[in-house]
Amino acid sequence: MSNPAQIILDGKTFELPVIEGSENEKAIDIGKLRDLTGYITYDVGYKNTGVTKSAITFLDGEEGILRYRGYPIEQLAEKSNFLEVAYLLIYGDLPTKEQYAAFDKSIDDHSMIHEDVKTILHGFPSYAHPMGVLSSLICSLTAFYPESLNPNASEKTINDSIIRLIAKMPTMVAWAYKKSKGRPVNYPIRSLEYCANFMHMMFADPTEIYEVDPVVSDALNKLLILHADHEQNCSTSTVRIVGSSQASLYGSISAGINALWGPLHGGANQEVIEMLDQIKNDGGDTKKWIAKAKDKNDPFRLMGFGHRVYKNFDPRAKIIKKACDDILHKLGVNDPVLAIAKELEQAALNDEYFVERKLYPNVDFYSGIIYRALGIPTNMFTVMFALGRLPGWIAQWKELRNTKEPIGRPRQVYIGEKTRDYVSMVDRG
Ligand code: CMC
């Protein structure tokens, strides 16, 4: 037990408990601060605020460490597959052979979608962004499975909702893509493993048998694992805060998808490839674009650079950079933006502006190049991020529910008008 923290306010000393995590992370518990002192804490953007105690993901931004349930991301990305990692995140431990087989089977059993969902899908114009389509389809599950709305549902009902979500998400993602192409949707195939089945639903032509290249499904497994959880980021906090009102799992995840969509979060992977294409089409002068990113009068930012918590390197970016080279080589793809990406990275890493601000390539700097090599179109990149992040969101929602966390409700410092009397419009002139 650590010594309490002391805070001196208006000449009086107050003591606040200090809590410690399993990796020696320390926090001052300010839960009683307002009752004791009348003060609240102020931290715009939650830059230094812990909102929960969590046993799911450990991240050390200074050391570049990321572990799911204690397992280093490097080992999981190399040796595991996405479904196994999903199980680990949601249920807390790696599955035994039997547990994995049962989990895999239940995912196969629930991968079909109610045919009426197609009516909703067809209501969207073909140019709708697939992130909007996906969040709507996920939320529509509340209509097909109304028992999921009950905050006091049994553990079995909750687990059924979890399985349905993991099982139906790839089908919905692929259908959102097919919709944007105006093509008929494909149904899931039980005999295919998760990633191969997903690629089948995305790309199979009804008139041919689709062969999934194992290099492609391996690459996809790796990308999804790297995105599977990232502790209390913007979309995960959204899932938790929506879930804290006892909203359903489907409603909470749908909200998380919308939070992920923004260009500062998951939307960055789409922005990175668009930026690289723009630089290429503009003649490939990386110095010019670095200068733009540094110019405070120019809104341009180097997308795929910087991270709120990683201040030395993003361990996921390290893995992905190597994977990118391997996959492009194995698939025989020569993407000219890869050379621009490497040049940009080198230039930025040696530039005082980026070094001073600890701005390094993040996970999304190279992920788009891999997605493109796998044949996935640019406007689907953030949807792919959502597919990967799903088990993390579910695990966090489940943890919040199991620990009976109270509703999330931050406070504020009000800086508006003081009280004033209403004057009728006639008198206001
Ligand atoms: N290009 C140029 N300058 C930057 C960049 C960038 N990509 N990122 C941060 N800065 C500058 C920023 O202008 C500020 O400079 P100054 O101190 O002179 O005002 C300083 O660095 C700190 O930036 P910040 O916006 O206060 O940092 P933050 O922690 O609030 O934001 C971030 C983190 C990821 C939103 C930001 O670095 C960024 O916008 N990056 C580009 C978008 C991106 O790649 N996002 C994906 C993140 S990884 C995927 C995920 O997990 O979501």
Boltz pocket constraint, residues with backbone or C-beta under 6 A from the ligand:
constraints:
  - pocket:
      binder: B
      contacts: [[A, 45], [A, 230], [A, 233], [A, 263], [A, 264], [A, 265], [A, 266], [A, 268], [A, 293], [A, 294], [A, 300], [A, 301], [A, 302], [A, 303], [A, 304], [A, 305], [A, 306], [A, 307], [A, 308], [A, 309], [A, 357], [A, 359], [A, 362], [A, 363], [A, 364]]
      max_distance: 6.0
